[in-house]
């Protein structure tokens, strides 16, 4: 890693560590090593590859600790996930071009159709990566029920403060 890249990586690591401290998360040696591994990679690693690399530096770390740390980092808003949700893989019999809205609170997933999304212009940088055979957009947010419950929860909390 070049000097500037290393300095940037150290700055990001410090920023991540500070955010965890503010969230009340104890930054143990094992958590710090998992954080270093994820922050230093650009290839979107899965938990197993993070575990294999961290285990070289911390032989006593368990795969369970890596998973728990990654989910804690996600909950703290420091990383995101790609692909299937945390709880389960979902299957879809709808093979026509369509997209998904996924509720980040309850996991509800719904199909939606959008011609503009079907006809996305693929950037040259993506074409350099390989041949695109399909596109699928996944929008994440709160479904109507979770958004309503969140609003109701906030209203309920505010009524106690009045």
Chimera marker file (.cmm) of the C-alpha trace (Angstrom):
<marker_set name="trace">
<marker id="1" x="0.000" y="0.000" z="0.000" r="1" g="1" b="0" radius="0.5"/>
<marker id="2" x="1.391" y="3.430" z="-0.917" r="1" g="1" b="0" radius="0.5"/>
<marker id="3" x="2.094" y="6.009" z="1.812" r="1" g="1" b="0" radius="0.5"/>
<marker id="4" x="-0.957" y="8.153" z="0.983" r="1" g="1" b="0" radius="0.5"/>
<marker id="5" x="-3.211" y="5.097" z="0.850" r="1" g="1" b="0" radius="0.5"/>
<marker id="6" x="-1.924" y="3.934" z="4.234" r="1" g="1" b="0" radius="0.5"/>
<marker id="7" x="-2.503" y="7.378" z="5.783" r="1" g="1" b="0" radius="0.5"/>
<marker id="8" x="-6.008" y="7.487" z="4.296" r="1" g="1" b="0" radius="0.5"/>
<marker id="9" x="-6.715" y="3.997" z="5.623" r="1" g="1" b="0" radius="0.5"/>
<marker id="10" x="-5.495" y="4.986" z="9.109" r="1" g="1" b="0" radius="0.5"/>
<marker id="11" x="-7.687" y="8.115" z="9.039" r="1" g="1" b="0" radius="0.5"/>
<marker id="12" x="-10.733" y="6.057" z="8.037" r="1" g="1" b="0" radius="0.5"/>
<marker id="13" x="-9.984" y="3.499" z="10.735" r="1" g="1" b="0" radius="0.5"/>
<marker id="14" x="-9.769" y="6.260" z="13.353" r="1" g="1" b="0" radius="0.5"/>
<marker id="15" x="-13.059" y="7.725" z="12.105" r="1" g="1" b="0" radius="0.5"/>
<marker id="16" x="-14.743" y="4.302" z="12.305" r="1" g="1" b="0" radius="0.5"/>
<marker id="17" x="-13.348" y="3.675" z="15.790" r="1" g="1" b="0" radius="0.5"/>
<marker id="18" x="-14.612" y="7.063" z="16.991" r="1" g="1" b="0" radius="0.5"/>
<marker id="19" x="-18.103" y="6.369" z="15.621" r="1" g="1" b="0" radius="0.5"/>
<marker id="20" x="-18.173" y="3.032" z="17.432" r="1" g="1" b="0" radius="0.5"/>
<marker id="21" x="-17.098" y="4.659" z="20.695" r="1" g="1" b="0" radius="0.5"/>
<marker id="22" x="-19.843" y="7.277" z="20.300" r="1" g="1" b="0" radius="0.5"/>
<marker id="23" x="-22.324" y="4.439" z="19.785" r="1" g="1" b="0" radius="0.5"/>
<marker id="24" x="-21.153" y="2.913" z="23.071" r="1" g="1" b="0" radius="0.5"/>
<marker id="25" x="-19.432" y="-0.077" z="21.428" r="1" g="1" b="0" radius="0.5"/>
<marker id="26" x="-16.348" y="-1.401" z="23.202" r="1" g="1" b="0" radius="0.5"/>
<marker id="27" x="-13.541" y="-1.635" z="20.663" r="1" g="1" b="0" radius="0.5"/>
<marker id="28" x="-11.799" y="-4.915" z="21.490" r="1" g="1" b="0" radius="0.5"/>
<marker id="29" x="-8.650" y="-6.135" z="19.763" r="1" g="1" b="0" radius="0.5"/>
<marker id="30" x="-10.636" y="-8.691" z="17.734" r="1" g="1" b="0" radius="0.5"/>
<marker id="31" x="-13.242" y="-6.120" z="16.656" r="1" g="1" b="0" radius="0.5"/>
<marker id="32" x="-10.482" y="-3.716" z="15.678" r="1" g="1" b="0" radius="0.5"/>
<marker id="33" x="-8.815" y="-6.391" z="13.528" r="1" g="1" b="0" radius="0.5"/>
<marker id="34" x="-12.115" y="-7.165" z="11.765" r="1" g="1" b="0" radius="0.5"/>
<marker id="35" x="-12.661" y="-3.450" z="11.217" r="1" g="1" b="0" radius="0.5"/>
<marker id="36" x="-9.111" y="-3.054" z="9.833" r="1" g="1" b="0" radius="0.5"/>
<marker id="37" x="-9.671" y="-5.944" z="7.441" r="1" g="1" b="0" radius="0.5"/>
<marker id="38" x="-12.963" y="-4.633" z="6.068" r="1" g="1" b="0" radius="0.5"/>
<marker id="39" x="-11.772" y="-1.005" z="5.892" r="1" g="1" b="0" radius="0.5"/>
<marker id="40" x="-8.661" y="-2.053" z="3.984" r="1" g="1" b="0" radius="0.5"/>
<marker id="41" x="-10.452" y="-3.958" z="1.239" r="1" g="1" b="0" radius="0.5"/>
<marker id="42" x="-12.317" y="-2.805" z="-1.839" r="1" g="1" b="0" radius="0.5"/>
<marker id="43" x="-13.517" y="-6.227" z="-3.034" r="1" g="1" b="0" radius="0.5"/>
<marker id="44" x="-16.699" y="-6.485" z="-0.898" r="1" g="1" b="0" radius="0.5"/>
<marker id="45" x="-15.492" y="-9.489" z="1.134" r="1" g="1" b="0" radius="0.5"/>
<marker id="46" x="-17.806" y="-12.054" z="2.671" r="1" g="1" b="0" radius="0.5"/>
<marker id="47" x="-17.510" y="-13.055" z="6.324" r="1" g="1" b="0" radius="0.5"/>
<marker id="48" x="-15.493" y="-16.179" z="5.534" r="1" g="1" b="0" radius="0.5"/>
<marker id="49" x="-12.791" y="-14.290" z="3.647" r="1" g="1" b="0" radius="0.5"/>
<marker id="50" x="-12.611" y="-11.662" z="6.408" r="1" g="1" b="0" radius="0.5"/>
<marker id="51" x="-12.280" y="-14.496" z="8.933" r="1" g="1" b="0" radius="0.5"/>
<marker id="52" x="-9.480" y="-16.196" z="6.963" r="1" g="1" b="0" radius="0.5"/>
<marker id="53" x="-7.442" y="-12.991" z="6.750" r="1" g="1" b="0" radius="0.5"/>
<marker id="54" x="-8.009" y="-11.881" z="10.357" r="1" g="1" b="0" radius="0.5"/>
<marker id="55" x="-7.215" y="-15.377" z="11.619" r="1" g="1" b="0" radius="0.5"/>
<marker id="56" x="-3.689" y="-14.977" z="10.203" r="1" g="1" b="0" radius="0.5"/>
<marker id="57" x="-3.159" y="-12.104" z="12.659" r="1" g="1" b="0" radius="0.5"/>
<marker id="58" x="-5.419" y="-13.335" z="15.466" r="1" g="1" b="0" radius="0.5"/>
<marker id="59" x="-5.381" y="-17.155" z="15.445" r="1" g="1" b="0" radius="0.5"/>
<marker id="60" x="-7.867" y="-17.380" z="18.338" r="1" g="1" b="0" radius="0.5"/>
<marker id="61" x="-10.670" y="-15.462" z="16.588" r="1" g="1" b="0" radius="0.5"/>
<marker id="62" x="-13.806" y="-17.432" z="15.779" r="1" g="1" b="0" radius="0.5"/>
<marker id="63" x="-15.998" y="-17.207" z="12.706" r="1" g="1" b="0" radius="0.5"/>
<marker id="64" x="-18.892" y="-16.376" z="15.046" r="1" g="1" b="0" radius="0.5"/>
<marker id="65" x="-16.974" y="-13.349" z="16.391" r="1" g="1" b="0" radius="0.5"/>
<marker id="66" x="-16.338" y="-12.149" z="12.843" r="1" g="1" b="0" radius="0.5"/>
<marker id="67" x="-20.044" y="-12.490" z="11.952" r="1" g="1" b="0" radius="0.5"/>
<marker id="68" x="-21.177" y="-10.721" z="15.140" r="1" g="1" b="0" radius="0.5"/>
<marker id="69" x="-18.661" y="-7.925" z="14.551" r="1" g="1" b="0" radius="0.5"/>
<marker id="70" x="-19.718" y="-7.456" z="10.929" r="1" g="1" b="0" radius="0.5"/>
<marker id="71" x="-23.397" y="-7.239" z="11.914" r="1" g="1" b="0" radius="0.5"/>
<marker id="72" x="-22.505" y="-4.814" z="14.712" r="1" g="1" b="0" radius="0.5"/>
<marker id="73" x="-20.646" y="-2.650" z="12.164" r="1" g="1" b="0" radius="0.5"/>
<marker id="74" x="-23.699" y="-2.765" z="9.917" r="1" g="1" b="0" radius="0.5"/>
<marker id="75" x="-26.021" y="-1.780" z="12.778" r="1" g="1" b="0" radius="0.5"/>
<marker id="76" x="-23.667" y="1.123" z="13.566" r="1" g="1" b="0" radius="0.5"/>
<marker id="77" x="-23.995" y="2.283" z="9.949" r="1" g="1" b="0" radius="0.5"/>
<marker id="78" x="-20.312" y="1.769" z="9.132" r="1" g="1" b="0" radius="0.5"/>
<marker id="79" x="-20.820" y="-0.917" z="6.482" r="1" g="1" b="0" radius="0.5"/>
<marker id="80" x="-23.634" y="-2.139" z="4.277" r="1" g="1" b="0" radius="0.5"/>
<marker id="81" x="-24.495" y="-5.555" z="2.948" r="1" g="1" b="0" radius="0.5"/>
<marker id="82" x="-24.925" y="-6.776" z="-0.589" r="1" g="1" b="0" radius="0.5"/>
<marker id="83" x="-27.137" y="-9.601" z="-1.732" r="1" g="1" b="0" radius="0.5"/>
<marker id="84" x="-29.346" y="-11.682" z="0.560" r="1" g="1" b="0" radius="0.5"/>
<marker id="85" x="-30.674" y="-10.331" z="3.818" r="1" g="1" b="0" radius="0.5"/>
<marker id="86" x="-29.210" y="-11.294" z="7.184" r="1" g="1" b="0" radius="0.5"/>
<marker id="87" x="-31.991" y="-13.654" z="8.184" r="1" g="1" b="0" radius="0.5"/>
<marker id="88" x="-32.613" y="-15.655" z="5.034" r="1" g="1" b="0" radius="0.5"/>
<marker id="89" x="-32.134" y="-15.933" z="1.304" r="1" g="1" b="0" radius="0.5"/>
<marker id="90" x="-35.261" y="-15.107" z="-0.659" r="1" g="1" b="0" radius="0.5"/>
<marker id="91" x="-36.379" y="-16.843" z="-3.845" r="1" g="1" b="0" radius="0.5"/>
<marker id="92" x="-38.315" y="-15.251" z="-6.662" r="1" g="1" b="0" radius="0.5"/>
<marker id="93" x="-40.309" y="-17.069" z="-9.340" r="1" g="1" b="0" radius="0.5"/>
<marker id="94" x="-40.859" y="-13.815" z="-11.212" r="1" g="1" b="0" radius="0.5"/>
<marker id="95" x="-38.179" y="-13.987" z="-13.900" r="1" g="1" b="0" radius="0.5"/>
<marker id="96" x="-39.509" y="-11.056" z="-15.944" r="1" g="1" b="0" radius="0.5"/>
<marker id="97" x="-37.574" y="-7.780" z="-15.728" r="1" g="1" b="0" radius="0.5"/>
<marker id="98" x="-38.487" y="-6.177" z="-12.421" r="1" g="1" b="0" radius="0.5"/>
<marker id="99" x="-36.950" y="-4.566" z="-9.367" r="1" g="1" b="0" radius="0.5"/>
<marker id="100" x="-37.327" y="-4.810" z="-5.601" r="1" g="1" b="0" radius="0.5"/>
<marker id="101" x="-38.158" y="-2.643" z="-2.632" r="1" g="1" b="0" radius="0.5"/>
<marker id="102" x="-36.736" y="-4.127" z="0.585" r="1" g="1" b="0" radius="0.5"/>
<marker id="103" x="-37.765" y="-2.914" z="4.012" r="1" g="1" b="0" radius="0.5"/>
<marker id="104" x="-34.640" y="-2.550" z="6.125" r="1" g="1" b="0" radius="0.5"/>
<marker id="105" x="-36.633" y="-3.029" z="9.326" r="1" g="1" b="0" radius="0.5"/>
<marker id="106" x="-38.903" y="-6.034" z="8.729" r="1" g="1" b="0" radius="0.5"/>
<marker id="107" x="-37.337" y="-7.488" z="5.567" r="1" g="1" b="0" radius="0.5"/>
<marker id="108" x="-40.533" y="-7.335" z="3.510" r="1" g="1" b="0" radius="0.5"/>
<marker id="109" x="-39.610" y="-7.485" z="-0.180" r="1" g="1" b="0" radius="0.5"/>
<marker id="110" x="-41.922" y="-6.356" z="-2.960" r="1" g="1" b="0" radius="0.5"/>
<marker id="111" x="-41.617" y="-6.339" z="-6.735" r="1" g="1" b="0" radius="0.5"/>
<marker id="112" x="-42.049" y="-3.168" z="-8.729" r="1" g="1" b="0" radius="0.5"/>
<marker id="113" x="-41.737" y="-2.419" z="-12.420" r="1" g="1" b="0" radius="0.5"/>
<marker id="114" x="-39.980" y="0.561" z="-13.957" r="1" g="1" b="0" radius="0.5"/>
<marker id="115" x="-39.086" y="0.895" z="-17.636" r="1" g="1" b="0" radius="0.5"/>
<marker id="116" x="-36.456" y="3.543" z="-16.812" r="1" g="1" b="0" radius="0.5"/>
<marker id="117" x="-34.636" y="1.106" z="-14.544" r="1" g="1" b="0" radius="0.5"/>
<marker id="118" x="-34.894" y="-1.638" z="-17.174" r="1" g="1" b="0" radius="0.5"/>
<marker id="119" x="-33.199" y="0.650" z="-19.690" r="1" g="1" b="0" radius="0.5"/>
<marker id="120" x="-30.354" y="1.905" z="-17.485" r="1" g="1" b="0" radius="0.5"/>
<marker id="121" x="-27.314" y="3.076" z="-19.398" r="1" g="1" b="0" radius="0.5"/>
<marker id="122" x="-24.435" y="0.945" z="-18.225" r="1" g="1" b="0" radius="0.5"/>
<marker id="123" x="-21.383" y="3.113" z="-17.502" r="1" g="1" b="0" radius="0.5"/>
<marker id="124" x="-18.201" y="2.437" z="-19.487" r="1" g="1" b="0" radius="0.5"/>
<marker id="125" x="-16.416" y="1.586" z="-16.221" r="1" g="1" b="0" radius="0.5"/>
<marker id="126" x="-18.873" y="-1.268" z="-15.638" r="1" g="1" b="0" radius="0.5"/>
<marker id="127" x="-18.575" y="-2.503" z="-19.223" r="1" g="1" b="0" radius="0.5"/>
<marker id="128" x="-14.816" y="-2.735" z="-18.663" r="1" g="1" b="0" radius="0.5"/>
<marker id="129" x="-15.546" y="-5.171" z="-15.799" r="1" g="1" b="0" radius="0.5"/>
<marker id="130" x="-17.424" y="-7.616" z="-17.992" r="1" g="1" b="0" radius="0.5"/>
<marker id="131" x="-20.562" y="-8.286" z="-20.011" r="1" g="1" b="0" radius="0.5"/>
<marker id="132" x="-23.829" y="-7.134" z="-18.428" r="1" g="1" b="0" radius="0.5"/>
<marker id="133" x="-26.651" y="-9.594" z="-19.097" r="1" g="1" b="0" radius="0.5"/>
<marker id="134" x="-29.310" y="-8.129" z="-16.787" r="1" g="1" b="0" radius="0.5"/>
<marker id="135" x="-29.936" y="-5.283" z="-14.399" r="1" g="1" b="0" radius="0.5"/>
<marker id="136" x="-31.958" y="-5.324" z="-11.229" r="1" g="1" b="0" radius="0.5"/>
<marker id="137" x="-32.388" y="-2.349" z="-8.929" r="1" g="1" b="0" radius="0.5"/>
<marker id="138" x="-32.921" y="-2.871" z="-5.222" r="1" g="1" b="0" radius="0.5"/>
<marker id="139" x="-34.318" y="0.059" z="-3.307" r="1" g="1" b="0" radius="0.5"/>
<marker id="140" x="-34.058" y="-0.091" z="0.487" r="1" g="1" b="0" radius="0.5"/>
<marker id="141" x="-36.071" y="1.835" z="3.022" r="1" g="1" b="0" radius="0.5"/>
<marker id="142" x="-38.989" y="1.457" z="5.397" r="1" g="1" b="0" radius="0.5"/>
<marker id="143" x="-42.194" y="-0.131" z="4.138" r="1" g="1" b="0" radius="0.5"/>
<marker id="144" x="-45.397" y="1.786" z="4.802" r="1" g="1" b="0" radius="0.5"/>
<marker id="145" x="-46.231" y="-0.269" z="7.924" r="1" g="1" b="0" radius="0.5"/>
<marker id="146" x="-42.769" y="0.111" z="9.465" r="1" g="1" b="0" radius="0.5"/>
<marker id="147" x="-42.680" y="3.818" z="8.604" r="1" g="1" b="0" radius="0.5"/>
<marker id="148" x="-46.085" y="4.245" z="10.269" r="1" g="1" b="0" radius="0.5"/>
<marker id="149" x="-44.985" y="2.282" z="13.336" r="1" g="1" b="0" radius="0.5"/>
<marker id="150" x="-41.801" y="4.346" z="13.526" r="1" g="1" b="0" radius="0.5"/>
<marker id="151" x="-43.857" y="7.548" z="13.331" r="1" g="1" b="0" radius="0.5"/>
<marker id="152" x="-46.236" y="6.174" z="15.970" r="1" g="1" b="0" radius="0.5"/>
<marker id="153" x="-43.300" y="5.213" z="18.207" r="1" g="1" b="0" radius="0.5"/>
<marker id="154" x="-41.855" y="8.709" z="17.885" r="1" g="1" b="0" radius="0.5"/>
<marker id="155" x="-45.238" y="10.288" z="18.619" r="1" g="1" b="0" radius="0.5"/>
<marker id="156" x="-45.650" y="8.025" z="21.637" r="1" g="1" b="0" radius="0.5"/>
<marker id="157" x="-42.231" y="8.963" z="22.985" r="1" g="1" b="0" radius="0.5"/>
<marker id="158" x="-42.864" y="12.642" z="22.366" r="1" g="1" b="0" radius="0.5"/>
<marker id="159" x="-46.189" y="12.515" z="24.225" r="1" g="1" b="0" radius="0.5"/>
<marker id="160" x="-44.367" y="11.388" z="27.389" r="1" g="1" b="0" radius="0.5"/>
<marker id="161" x="-42.067" y="14.399" z="27.144" r="1" g="1" b="0" radius="0.5"/>
<marker id="162" x="-44.858" y="16.978" z="26.900" r="1" g="1" b="0" radius="0.5"/>
<link id1="1" id2="2" r="1" g="1" b="0" radius="0.2"/>
<link id1="2" id2="3" r="1" g="1" b="0" radius="0.2"/>
<link id1="3" id2="4" r="1" g="1" b="0" radius="0.2"/>
<link id1="4" id2="5" r="1" g="1" b="0" radius="0.2"/>
<link id1="5" id2="6" r="1" g="1" b="0" radius="0.2"/>
<link id1="6" id2="7" r="1" g="1" b="0" radius="0.2"/>
<link id1="7" id2="8" r="1" g="1" b="0" radius="0.2"/>
<link id1="8" id2="9" r="1" g="1" b="0" radius="0.2"/>
<link id1="9" id2="10" r="1" g="1" b="0" radius="0.2"/>
<link id1="10" id2="11" r="1" g="1" b="0" radius="0.2"/>
<link id1="11" id2="12" r="1" g="1" b="0" radius="0.2"/>
<link id1="12" id2="13" r="1" g="1" b="0" radius="0.2"/>
<link id1="13" id2="14" r="1" g="1" b="0" radius="0.2"/>
<link id1="14" id2="15" r="1" g="1" b="0" radius="0.2"/>
<link id1="15" id2="16" r="1" g="1" b="0" radius="0.2"/>
<link id1="16" id2="17" r="1" g="1" b="0" radius="0.2"/>
<link id1="17" id2="18" r="1" g="1" b="0" radius="0.2"/>
<link id1="18" id2="19" r="1" g="1" b="0" radius="0.2"/>
<link id1="19" id2="20" r="1" g="1" b="0" radius="0.2"/>
<link id1="20" id2="21" r="1" g="1" b="0" radius="0.2"/>
<link id1="21" id2="22" r="1" g="1" b="0" radius="0.2"/>
<link id1="22" id2="23" r="1" g="1" b="0" radius="0.2"/>
<link id1="23" id2="24" r="1" g="1" b="0" radius="0.2"/>
<link id1="24" id2="25" r="1" g="1" b="0" radius="0.2"/>
<link id1="25" id2="26" r="1" g="1" b="0" radius="0.2"/>
<link id1="26" id2="27" r="1" g="1" b="0" radius="0.2"/>
<link id1="27" id2="28" r="1" g="1" b="0" radius="0.2"/>
<link id1="28" id2="29" r="1" g="1" b="0" radius="0.2"/>
<link id1="29" id2="30" r="1" g="1" b="0" radius="0.2"/>
<link id1="30" id2="31" r="1" g="1" b="0" radius="0.2"/>
<link id1="31" id2="32" r="1" g="1" b="0" radius="0.2"/>
<link id1="32" id2="33" r="1" g="1" b="0" radius="0.2"/>
<link id1="33" id2="34" r="1" g="1" b="0" radius="0.2"/>
<link id1="34" id2="35" r="1" g="1" b="0" radius="0.2"/>
<link id1="35" id2="36" r="1" g="1" b="0" radius="0.2"/>
<link id1="36" id2="37" r="1" g="1" b="0" radius="0.2"/>
<link id1="37" id2="38" r="1" g="1" b="0" radius="0.2"/>
<link id1="38" id2="39" r="1" g="1" b="0" radius="0.2"/>
<link id1="39" id2="40" r="1" g="1" b="0" radius="0.2"/>
<link id1="40" id2="41" r="1" g="1" b="0" radius="0.2"/>
<link id1="41" id2="42" r="1" g="1" b="0" radius="0.2"/>
<link id1="42" id2="43" r="1" g="1" b="0" radius="0.2"/>
<link id1="43" id2="44" r="1" g="1" b="0" radius="0.2"/>
<link id1="44" id2="45" r="1" g="1" b="0" radius="0.2"/>
<link id1="45" id2="46" r="1" g="1" b="0" radius="0.2"/>
<link id1="46" id2="47" r="1" g="1" b="0" radius="0.2"/>
<link id1="47" id2="48" r="1" g="1" b="0" radius="0.2"/>
<link id1="48" id2="49" r="1" g="1" b="0" radius="0.2"/>
<link id1="49" id2="50" r="1" g="1" b="0" radius="0.2"/>
<link id1="50" id2="51" r="1" g="1" b="0" radius="0.2"/>
<link id1="51" id2="52" r="1" g="1" b="0" radius="0.2"/>
<link id1="52" id2="53" r="1" g="1" b="0" radius="0.2"/>
<link id1="53" id2="54" r="1" g="1" b="0" radius="0.2"/>
<link id1="54" id2="55" r="1" g="1" b="0" radius="0.2"/>
<link id1="55" id2="56" r="1" g="1" b="0" radius="0.2"/>
<link id1="56" id2="57" r="1" g="1" b="0" radius="0.2"/>
<link id1="57" id2="58" r="1" g="1" b="0" radius="0.2"/>
<link id1="58" id2="59" r="1" g="1" b="0" radius="0.2"/>
<link id1="59" id2="60" r="1" g="1" b="0" radius="0.2"/>
<link id1="60" id2="61" r="1" g="1" b="0" radius="0.2"/>
<link id1="61" id2="62" r="1" g="1" b="0" radius="0.2"/>
<link id1="62" id2="63" r="1" g="1" b="0" radius="0.2"/>
<link id1="63" id2="64" r="1" g="1" b="0" radius="0.2"/>
<link id1="64" id2="65" r="1" g="1" b="0" radius="0.2"/>
<link id1="65" id2="66" r="1" g="1" b="0" radius="0.2"/>
<link id1="66" id2="67" r="1" g="1" b="0" radius="0.2"/>
<link id1="67" id2="68" r="1" g="1" b="0" radius="0.2"/>
<link id1="68" id2="69" r="1" g="1" b="0" radius="0.2"/>
<link id1="69" id2="70" r="1" g="1" b="0" radius="0.2"/>
<link id1="70" id2="71" r="1" g="1" b="0" radius="0.2"/>
<link id1="71" id2="72" r="1" g="1" b="0" radius="0.2"/>
<link id1="72" id2="73" r="1" g="1" b="0" radius="0.2"/>
<link id1="73" id2="74" r="1" g="1" b="0" radius="0.2"/>
<link id1="74" id2="75" r="1" g="1" b="0" radius="0.2"/>
<link id1="75" id2="76" r="1" g="1" b="0" radius="0.2"/>
<link id1="76" id2="77" r="1" g="1" b="0" radius="0.2"/>
<link id1="77" id2="78" r="1" g="1" b="0" radius="0.2"/>
<link id1="78" id2="79" r="1" g="1" b="0" radius="0.2"/>
<link id1="79" id2="80" r="1" g="1" b="0" radius="0.2"/>
<link id1="80" id2="81" r="1" g="1" b="0" radius="0.2"/>
<link id1="81" id2="82" r="1" g="1" b="0" radius="0.2"/>
<link id1="82" id2="83" r="1" g="1" b="0" radius="0.2"/>
<link id1="83" id2="84" r="1" g="1" b="0" radius="0.2"/>
<link id1="84" id2="85" r="1" g="1" b="0" radius="0.2"/>
<link id1="85" id2="86" r="1" g="1" b="0" radius="0.2"/>
<link id1="86" id2="87" r="1" g="1" b="0" radius="0.2"/>
<link id1="87" id2="88" r="1" g="1" b="0" radius="0.2"/>
<link id1="88" id2="89" r="1" g="1" b="0" radius="0.2"/>
<link id1="89" id2="90" r="1" g="1" b="0" radius="0.2"/>
<link id1="90" id2="91" r="1" g="1" b="0" radius="0.2"/>
<link id1="91" id2="92" r="1" g="1" b="0" radius="0.2"/>
<link id1="92" id2="93" r="1" g="1" b="0" radius="0.2"/>
<link id1="93" id2="94" r="1" g="1" b="0" radius="0.2"/>
<link id1="94" id2="95" r="1" g="1" b="0" radius="0.2"/>
<link id1="95" id2="96" r="1" g="1" b="0" radius="0.2"/>
<link id1="96" id2="97" r="1" g="1" b="0" radius="0.2"/>
<link id1="97" id2="98" r="1" g="1" b="0" radius="0.2"/>
<link id1="98" id2="99" r="1" g="1" b="0" radius="0.2"/>
<link id1="99" id2="100" r="1" g="1" b="0" radius="0.2"/>
<link id1="100" id2="101" r="1" g="1" b="0" radius="0.2"/>
<link id1="101" id2="102" r="1" g="1" b="0" radius="0.2"/>
<link id1="102" id2="103" r="1" g="1" b="0" radius="0.2"/>
<link id1="103" id2="104" r="1" g="1" b="0" radius="0.2"/>
<link id1="104" id2="105" r="1" g="1" b="0" radius="0.2"/>
<link id1="105" id2="106" r="1" g="1" b="0" radius="0.2"/>
<link id1="106" id2="107" r="1" g="1" b="0" radius="0.2"/>
<link id1="107" id2="108" r="1" g="1" b="0" radius="0.2"/>
<link id1="108" id2="109" r="1" g="1" b="0" radius="0.2"/>
<link id1="109" id2="110" r="1" g="1" b="0" radius="0.2"/>
<link id1="110" id2="111" r="1" g="1" b="0" radius="0.2"/>
<link id1="111" id2="112" r="1" g="1" b="0" radius="0.2"/>
<link id1="112" id2="113" r="1" g="1" b="0" radius="0.2"/>
<link id1="113" id2="114" r="1" g="1" b="0" radius="0.2"/>
<link id1="114" id2="115" r="1" g="1" b="0" radius="0.2"/>
<link id1="115" id2="116" r="1" g="1" b="0" radius="0.2"/>
<link id1="116" id2="117" r="1" g="1" b="0" radius="0.2"/>
<link id1="117" id2="118" r="1" g="1" b="0" radius="0.2"/>
<link id1="118" id2="119" r="1" g="1" b="0" radius="0.2"/>
<link id1="119" id2="120" r="1" g="1" b="0" radius="0.2"/>
<link id1="120" id2="121" r="1" g="1" b="0" radius="0.2"/>
<link id1="121" id2="122" r="1" g="1" b="0" radius="0.2"/>
<link id1="122" id2="123" r="1" g="1" b="0" radius="0.2"/>
<link id1="123" id2="124" r="1" g="1" b="0" radius="0.2"/>
<link id1="124" id2="125" r="1" g="1" b="0" radius="0.2"/>
<link id1="125" id2="126" r="1" g="1" b="0" radius="0.2"/>
<link id1="126" id2="127" r="1" g="1" b="0" radius="0.2"/>
<link id1="127" id2="128" r="1" g="1" b="0" radius="0.2"/>
<link id1="128" id2="129" r="1" g="1" b="0" radius="0.2"/>
<link id1="129" id2="130" r="1" g="1" b="0" radius="0.2"/>
<link id1="130" id2="131" r="1" g="1" b="0" radius="0.2"/>
<link id1="131" id2="132" r="1" g="1" b="0" radius="0.2"/>
<link id1="132" id2="133" r="1" g="1" b="0" radius="0.2"/>
<link id1="133" id2="134" r="1" g="1" b="0" radius="0.2"/>
<link id1="134" id2="135" r="1" g="1" b="0" radius="0.2"/>
<link id1="135" id2="136" r="1" g="1" b="0" radius="0.2"/>
<link id1="136" id2="137" r="1" g="1" b="0" radius="0.2"/>
<link id1="137" id2="138" r="1" g="1" b="0" radius="0.2"/>
<link id1="138" id2="139" r="1" g="1" b="0" radius="0.2"/>
<link id1="139" id2="140" r="1" g="1" b="0" radius="0.2"/>
<link id1="140" id2="141" r="1" g="1" b="0" radius="0.2"/>
<link id1="141" id2="142" r="1" g="1" b="0" radius="0.2"/>
<link id1="142" id2="143" r="1" g="1" b="0" radius="0.2"/>
<link id1="143" id2="144" r="1" g="1" b="0" radius="0.2"/>
<link id1="144" id2="145" r="1" g="1" b="0" radius="0.2"/>
<link id1="145" id2="146" r="1" g="1" b="0" radius="0.2"/>
<link id1="146" id2="147" r="1" g="1" b="0" radius="0.2"/>
<link id1="147" id2="148" r="1" g="1" b="0" radius="0.2"/>
<link id1="148" id2="149" r="1" g="1" b="0" radius="0.2"/>
<link id1="149" id2="150" r="1" g="1" b="0" radius="0.2"/>
<link id1="150" id2="151" r="1" g="1" b="0" radius="0.2"/>
<link id1="151" id2="152" r="1" g="1" b="0" radius="0.2"/>
<link id1="152" id2="153" r="1" g="1" b="0" radius="0.2"/>
<link id1="153" id2="154" r="1" g="1" b="0" radius="0.2"/>
<link id1="154" id2="155" r="1" g="1" b="0" radius="0.2"/>
<link id1="155" id2="156" r="1" g="1" b="0" radius="0.2"/>
<link id1="156" id2="157" r="1" g="1" b="0" radius="0.2"/>
<link id1="157" id2="158" r="1" g="1" b="0" radius="0.2"/>
<link id1="158" id2="159" r="1" g="1" b="0" radius="0.2"/>
<link id1="159" id2="160" r="1" g="1" b="0" radius="0.2"/>
<link id1="160" id2="161" r="1" g="1" b="0" radius="0.2"/>
<link id1="161" id2="162" r="1" g="1" b="0" radius="0.2"/>
</marker_set>
